[in-house]
Amino acid sequence: MAKAITTIDRLQLSEEEQHLRDLEEIKTLLVEHKDTLKEFLHMLGEINKRGGLEMAASLFSEGDRVLDVLVKAVDKPEAASILKNGLLMLGTLGKLNVSGLGPLMHKLNGVISIAAKISRAESSAVQLIKGNAMSSKGWLIAAAGASLAGMAYMAKKPDQ
């Protein structure tokens, strides 16, 4: 009668056999992801051309000082407000009907072009009254007036 098997001995690979299996696995992965690796290496080369790798290495070598500056910057009350407002803006953008904004943006661009024409006009009423070039305050008044006039015009004109 045979003895009962109480232990199972796993097949142990030698270091050389394990090394060959690992190389074969890496070779297979390289072939499968050849295009991705090419794109990644191209991107890495571009980052290196612009000094990005050097900058990243410097950031890591001065990690404690960089982290200290970041913590002090984030610790300010303005930073919390910026983060909160940024998140609120992103949430609002998600709710925005972008397709409905097209006609409004077209009309707004028209108003801006009218304001630019008024600011470039050499014989505007403000220049005639003042007798000199329009100041920045005068340009703002002219732009605000053109904007209000444009908005009034848009309110009366039906959409085409």
Secondary structure, DSSP 4 states (H G I P E B T S, - for coil): -PPPP---PPPPPPHHHHHHHHHHHHHHHHHHTHHHHHHHHHHHHHHHHTTHHHHHHHHHHTHHHHHHHHHHHHTSHHHHHHHHHHHHHHHHHHH--HHHHHHHHHHHHHHHHHHHHHHH-TT-HHHHHHSSPPPHHHHHHHHHHHHHHHHHHHHHSPP-
